[in-house]
Amino acid sequence: MAAATTKLDYSTGTRKDFDGSYADVVTIDDKTSMKITLQPGFDWCQSIAPKLPGCPSWCPATHFGYLESGCMKVKYEDGSETTVNAGESYLIPPKHLPEVVGDAPAVMVEFSQSTAQVVSSMKESTTNKLGNEIPFGADSPFILIARCHVKEECLDEYMKAAEIADKAVMATEGGMLHHTFDQDPDDPLMFTWSEVYKNDAALLLHLTNPPLVKFVEQHGEMGDKFEIEVYGTLSVETKEAFSASGFPIKYFDTMFGYSRIK
């Protein structure tokens, strides 16, 4: 089959609104692009932070893109800041806050790095804390447990949102080998997402999957707890990317064992 160029049409993407500002998201295979419009006066701490687990004070994501129009100032946790002008490209690391400068919206186009490219740079095996090399790393399966608590008055709506997210993951994520939403027998408002991933690439794709991103936002409105545990060895790069998402995460690295999942 001959190579073909795919043109991105943001008008056909999924729109995410946040207090007058918005992002149009387009996903192709394992790649995601967003056209973001931030209105003057946009406040990340007010519009975005409450929708993220832990309500972080600084944006935990890395942004890679191009400012199409307007002007944007970026402030960092360490007190430094920089200005991005129309026509300039940018790479913004975690722990920052954006601010629209002037009376015109800031319009930008952002891209996610291909998960395949990320994984190709990772080590195939890992050394455990005993100093022994084990056959677990970026290309091996692992288990993720996410415990969440739901506000009582939001239970019905939360269940509907969780079911929609589950069906979307099943339809779009081949690397998600097991995905269930389990209720605590002692607390009807406590649930656990039980997930088995084929490899690191599957997790990186999951983190940028629009239906999952939407569900996380909904949890910020309807839930009051979200904690994650990972059982298995992820690469250092994947841990850094996952931890930057702002979730409270505890990693349980593999010491020895085997997996029959190929």
C-alpha positions as CSV (number, residue, x, y, z in Angstrom):
1,M,0.0,0.0,0.0
2,A,1.3,3.4,-1.0
3,A,2.1,5.9,1.8
4,A,-0.6,8.5,2.3
5,T,-0.8,11.9,4.1
6,T,-3.6,12.3,6.6
7,K,-4.8,15.9,7.1
8,L,-6.1,16.7,10.5
9,D,-9.6,18.2,10.6
10,Y,-10.1,19.5,14.1
11,S,-13.8,20.3,13.4
12,T,-14.5,16.6,13.4
13,G,-12.6,15.9,16.7
14,T,-13.9,15.6,20.2
15,R,-14.4,19.0,21.9
16,K,-13.5,19.5,25.6
17,D,-14.9,22.7,27.1
18,F,-13.5,24.5,30.1
19,D,-15.2,27.8,31.2
20,G,-15.3,29.3,27.7
21,S,-12.0,27.9,26.5
22,Y,-11.8,24.6,24.7
23,A,-9.7,22.0,23.0
24,D,-10.6,20.0,19.8
25,V,-9.0,16.6,20.0
26,V,-8.1,14.4,17.0
27,T,-6.6,10.9,17.5
28,I,-5.1,8.7,14.8
29,D,-3.7,5.3,15.9
30,D,-1.4,6.1,18.8
31,K,-1.0,9.8,18.0
32,T,-3.1,12.7,19.4
33,S,-3.3,16.3,18.3
34,M,-5.3,19.1,19.9
35,K,-6.2,22.6,18.7
36,I,-6.6,24.6,21.9
37,T,-8.2,28.0,22.3
38,L,-7.6,29.8,25.6
39,Q,-9.7,32.9,26.2
40,P,-8.3,36.1,27.9
41,G,-8.6,35.6,31.7
42,F,-8.3,31.8,31.5
43,D,-7.4,30.4,34.9
44,W,-5.9,26.9,34.8
45,C,-6.2,26.5,38.6
46,Q,-10.0,27.2,38.4
47,S,-10.9,25.5,35.2
48,I,-8.7,22.4,34.9
49,A,-7.1,21.6,38.3
50,P,-10.4,20.7,40.1
51,K,-11.0,18.1,37.4
52,L,-7.7,16.3,38.0
53,P,-6.9,13.8,40.8
54,G,-5.4,15.7,43.8
55,C,-6.3,19.1,42.3
56,P,-2.7,20.0,41.6
57,S,-1.5,23.6,41.9
58,W,0.6,23.4,38.7
59,C,-0.1,21.7,35.4
60,P,1.6,18.2,35.5
61,A,1.7,17.7,31.8
62,T,4.3,18.3,29.1
63,H,3.1,20.4,26.2
64,F,4.7,20.3,22.7
65,G,3.2,22.5,20.1
66,Y,2.9,25.7,18.0
67,L,1.2,28.9,18.9
68,E,-1.0,29.8,15.9
69,S,-2.2,33.2,17.2
70,G,-2.2,35.4,20.3
71,C,0.4,35.5,23.0
72,M,0.9,33.2,26.1
73,K,3.0,33.6,29.2
74,V,4.2,30.4,31.0
75,K,5.0,30.6,34.7
76,Y,6.9,27.8,36.4
77,E,6.9,26.6,40.0
78,D,10.5,27.7,40.5
79,G,9.5,31.3,39.8
80,S,10.8,31.6,36.3
81,E,8.6,32.5,33.3
82,T,8.7,32.7,29.5
83,T,6.6,34.2,26.8
84,V,5.4,32.4,23.6
85,N,4.4,34.6,20.7
86,A,2.3,33.8,17.6
87,G,4.3,31.8,15.1
88,E,6.6,30.2,17.7
89,S,6.9,26.5,18.6
90,Y,7.3,25.4,22.2
91,L,8.1,22.5,24.5
92,I,6.7,23.2,28.0
93,P,7.7,20.8,30.8
94,P,5.5,19.9,33.8
95,K,4.9,22.2,36.9
96,H,3.8,25.3,35.0
97,L,0.8,27.6,34.6
98,P,-0.3,29.2,31.3
99,E,-1.6,32.8,31.1
100,V,-3.1,34.5,28.1
101,V,-1.5,37.9,27.4
102,G,-3.6,40.7,25.9
103,D,-7.2,40.8,24.8
104,A,-7.1,38.1,22.0
105,P,-7.4,34.4,22.6
106,A,-4.3,32.2,22.4
107,V,-4.8,29.5,19.8
108,M,-2.3,26.7,19.7
109,V,-1.9,23.2,18.1
110,E,-0.3,20.5,20.2
111,F,0.9,17.0,19.5
112,S,1.6,13.9,21.6
113,Q,4.7,11.9,20.9
114,S,4.1,8.5,19.3
115,T,4.0,5.9,22.0
116,A,5.9,3.6,19.6
117,Q,8.8,6.1,19.5
118,V,8.8,6.4,23.3
119,V,8.9,2.6,23.8
120,S,11.6,2.1,21.1
121,S,14.0,4.1,23.2
122,M,13.4,2.0,26.4
123,K,15.4,-0.9,27.7
124,E,14.0,-4.3,27.0
125,S,15.0,-5.7,30.4
126,T,15.5,-4.2,33.8
127,T,17.7,-4.8,36.8
128,N,15.9,-5.4,40.1
129,K,17.0,-4.1,43.5
130,L,19.0,-7.3,44.1
131,G,21.2,-6.4,41.1
132,N,19.8,-9.3,39.0
133,E,18.6,-8.7,35.4
134,I,14.9,-9.8,35.0
135,P,12.9,-10.2,31.8
136,F,10.5,-7.4,32.7
137,G,10.4,-3.8,31.4
138,A,8.8,-1.7,28.8
139,D,7.7,-4.7,26.7
140,S,6.3,-6.8,29.5
141,P,2.7,-6.9,30.9
142,F,1.8,-5.4,34.2
143,I,-1.2,-4.8,36.5
144,L,-2.7,-1.5,37.5
145,I,-5.2,-1.0,40.3
146,A,-7.0,2.3,40.5
147,R,-9.2,2.8,43.6
148,C,-11.8,5.6,43.5
149,H,-14.6,6.8,45.8
150,V,-17.8,8.3,44.5
151,K,-19.9,11.1,46.0
152,E,-23.2,9.5,47.1
153,E,-25.4,11.9,45.2
154,C,-23.5,11.3,42.0
155,L,-23.4,7.4,42.1
156,D,-25.9,6.8,39.2
157,E,-24.2,9.3,36.9
158,Y,-20.8,8.1,37.8
159,M,-21.7,4.5,37.0
160,K,-23.0,5.6,33.5
161,A,-19.8,7.5,32.9
162,A,-17.6,4.6,34.0
163,E,-19.5,2.2,31.7
164,I,-19.1,4.5,28.7
165,A,-15.4,4.8,29.4
166,D,-15.1,1.0,29.7
167,K,-16.8,0.4,26.4
168,A,-14.6,3.0,24.7
169,V,-11.4,1.4,26.1
170,M,-12.5,-2.0,24.8
171,A,-13.1,-0.6,21.4
172,T,-10.0,1.4,21.0
173,E,-7.2,-0.1,23.1
174,G,-5.9,-3.5,21.9
175,G,-3.2,-3.4,24.5
176,M,-5.6,-3.4,27.4
177,L,-5.9,-7.1,28.1
178,H,-8.3,-6.9,31.1
179,H,-10.4,-4.0,32.2
180,T,-13.1,-4.2,34.9
181,F,-14.9,-1.9,37.3
182,D,-15.3,-3.7,40.7
183,Q,-17.3,-2.6,43.7
184,D,-16.0,-2.8,47.3
185,P,-18.2,-5.3,49.3
186,D,-18.0,-3.1,52.4
187,D,-18.5,0.3,50.8
188,P,-20.9,0.7,47.9
189,L,-19.3,4.0,47.0
190,M,-15.8,2.6,46.7
191,F,-14.8,1.0,43.3
192,T,-11.6,-0.4,41.8
193,W,-10.5,-0.3,38.2
194,S,-8.6,-3.6,37.7
195,E,-6.5,-3.4,34.5
196,V,-3.9,-5.6,32.8
197,Y,-1.7,-3.9,30.2
198,K,0.3,-5.6,27.5
199,N,3.2,-3.3,27.8
200,D,4.2,0.3,28.5
201,A,3.0,1.5,25.1
202,A,-0.5,0.4,26.1
203,L,-0.5,2.6,29.2
204,L,0.9,5.6,27.3
205,L,-1.9,5.2,24.7
206,H,-4.5,4.9,27.5
207,L,-3.3,8.1,29.2
208,T,-4.0,10.1,26.0
209,N,-7.2,8.3,24.9
210,P,-10.0,11.0,24.7
211,P,-12.7,8.9,26.4
212,L,-10.4,8.2,29.4
213,V,-9.4,11.9,29.6
214,K,-13.1,12.8,29.7
215,F,-13.8,10.2,32.4
216,V,-11.0,11.6,34.6
217,E,-12.5,15.0,34.2
218,Q,-15.9,13.6,35.2
219,H,-14.3,11.9,38.3
220,G,-13.0,15.3,39.3
221,E,-16.6,16.4,39.5
222,M,-18.3,13.3,40.9
223,G,-15.6,11.6,42.9
224,D,-13.5,12.5,45.9
225,K,-10.7,9.9,45.9
226,F,-8.5,8.4,43.2
227,E,-5.4,6.3,44.1
228,I,-3.3,4.1,41.8
229,E,-1.0,1.1,42.4
230,V,1.1,-0.5,39.6
231,Y,2.3,-4.1,40.0
232,G,5.1,-4.8,37.6
233,T,8.2,-3.1,36.2
234,L,7.7,-0.1,34.1
235,S,10.6,1.8,32.4
236,V,11.9,4.9,34.0
237,E,10.6,7.0,31.1
238,T,7.1,5.6,31.4
239,K,7.0,6.2,35.2
240,E,8.1,9.8,34.6
241,A,5.3,10.3,32.0
242,F,2.7,8.6,34.2
243,S,3.7,10.5,37.4
244,A,3.5,13.8,35.5
245,S,-0.2,13.2,35.0
246,G,-0.8,14.3,38.6
247,F,-2.3,11.0,39.9
248,P,-1.1,9.7,43.3
249,I,0.7,6.5,42.2
250,K,2.6,3.8,44.1
251,Y,4.9,1.5,42.0
252,F,5.6,-2.2,43.1
253,D,8.5,-3.3,40.9
254,T,9.0,-7.0,40.1
255,M,11.7,-8.8,42.0
256,F,11.3,-12.2,40.3
257,G,8.6,-14.3,38.6
258,Y,7.2,-15.0,35.2
259,S,4.3,-14.1,32.9
260,R,2.6,-16.3,30.3
261,I,1.1,-13.3,28.6
262,K,2.9,-12.7,25.3
